[in-house]
Structure formats: structure tokens, C-alpha cells
Amino acid sequence: MNLPALLALARANLGGAMESSARLCMSDAVDASDRGDFDAAASWAIKSLSYSVGIFHPAYERAAHYFRTDAHVPANPRDASPYFNYVPPVRK
């Protein structure tokens, strides 16, 4: 999942009990993307999803998994940081 897909997913899921927090995070994600800080944009978009749908929702889990593993396809070739290679622990 690349950054534009992550932003679209977060935007499509805006809502829920914490909608105002989700919208603030989404705004920060777009601002970070516009200034070229793709790590921060991804972090804010994932945080927006957590406020919108919760951390156990399939949309959040998919975004967090694919964006933080080697399956990540960067939106920009400069996206090479430890953040993108983070692998969350597997729940059993």
C-alpha cells in the first residue's frame, strides 16, 4: 500500500465517535505529505484510521501491516527509513 492509497483509505473511513480527532490527524497527514515528509504523513494517516475505526478494524490492520513491512511500495523513492521496515508483533 503506498501513501496515496493510505490517505484515500483514511479519508474514506472518517467518522465514528472520535471524528474530530480523526479529521485533525487527516489534516496533519495531508500537510505532511504536501511538504514532503512522507513518514509523518503515513503516521498521521494511520493514527486517523485508529480514531475513525479503531485498531482492531480490518482497514486499520491492513494499513498498519502493509505500510510497516517490506510489502510497502513507497510513494517517493526517498522513503527509506526504519519506520517503513517496522514489523509489528503477530497476535495469535
DRENMARSE-174960 format. One line per field, with one value per residue (C-alpha): x, y, z; residue in one letter; residue number from 1. Coordinates in Angstrom, 2 decimals, padded with zeros to 5 digits. Each point is the difference from the previous one (the first is absolute). Layout:
<recs>
east: [X ...]
north: [Y ...]
up: [Z ...]
code: [a ...]
pos: [NUM ...]
</recs>
This chain:
<recs>
east: [000.00 001.50 -000.55 -002.77 -001.92 000.47 -001.24 -003.02 -000.80 000.22 -002.14 -002.64 -000.31 -000.31 -002.74 -000.85 -000.08 003.45 -000.63 001.43 003.29 000.05 -000.51 002.83 002.34 -001.09 000.69 003.48 000.57 -000.85 002.17 002.94 -000.44 -000.11 003.29 001.65 000.15 -001.38 000.86 -002.06 -002.82 -000.24 000.09 -002.78 -002.16 000.31 -000.81 -003.07 -001.15 000.45 -002.31 -002.55 -000.38 002.18 003.15 -001.78 -001.85 001.19 000.70 002.34 001.73 000.51 001.42 002.28 001.24 000.68 001.41 002.40 001.40 002.02 -003.26 000.00 000.42 001.17 -001.77 003.41 003.34 001.50 -002.24 002.71 -000.16 -000.20 -003.68 -000.89 001.80 -001.70 -001.80 -002.66 -000.20 -002.39 -003.02 -001.07]
north: [000.00 003.32 003.35 001.24 -003.23 000.36 003.60 -001.04 -002.83 002.31 002.63 -002.57 -001.20 003.39 -000.09 -001.75 001.26 001.60 001.65 003.38 -001.62 -002.07 003.13 001.84 -002.94 -000.16 003.72 -000.49 -002.96 002.06 002.91 -002.34 -001.59 003.42 001.02 -003.31 -001.58 -003.38 -001.79 002.49 -000.10 -003.78 000.21 002.61 -001.92 -003.21 001.94 001.46 -003.53 -001.01 002.82 -000.68 -003.76 -001.25 -002.05 -003.35 000.97 -001.80 003.31 001.14 -003.37 -000.18 003.51 -000.45 -003.39 000.85 003.44 -001.18 -003.08 -000.77 -000.17 003.82 001.65 003.55 002.96 001.59 -001.78 002.02 -001.94 -002.05 000.04 -002.47 000.91 -001.74 -003.19 -000.30 -003.33 -000.04 -003.07 -002.69 -000.63 -003.60]
up: [000.00 -000.99 001.63 -002.36 000.59 003.76 -000.07 -002.08 002.42 003.01 -001.75 -000.97 003.60 001.71 002.59 003.23 003.56 -000.32 -003.37 001.00 001.05 -003.19 -002.12 001.79 -000.62 -003.64 -000.38 001.47 -002.34 -003.07 001.19 000.61 -003.42 -001.67 001.60 -000.93 003.46 -001.06 003.27 001.98 -002.56 000.35 003.77 000.12 -002.50 002.03 003.17 -001.76 -000.81 003.62 001.10 -002.76 000.10 002.86 000.08 -000.41 -003.19 -003.17 -001.79 002.78 000.29 -003.78 -000.19 003.00 -001.21 -003.62 000.67 002.70 -001.75 -003.09 -001.99 000.12 -003.38 000.72 -001.54 -000.37 -000.54 002.86 002.41 001.58 003.76 002.86 000.40 -003.24 001.00 003.37 000.37 002.70 002.23 -001.20 002.18 000.47]
code: [m n l p a l l a l a r a n l g g a m e s s a r l c m s d a v d a s d r g d f d a a a s w a i k s l s y s v g i f h p a y e r a a h y f r t d a h v p a n p r d a s p y f n y v p p v r k]
pos: [1 2 3 4 5 6 7 8 9 10 11 12 13 14 15 16 17 18 19 20 21 22 23 24 25 26 27 28 29 30 31 32 33 34 35 36 37 38 39 40 41 42 43 44 45 46 47 48 49 50 51 52 53 54 55 56 57 58 59 60 61 62 63 64 65 66 67 68 69 70 71 72 73 74 75 76 77 78 79 80 81 82 83 84 85 86 87 88 89 90 91 92]
</recs>
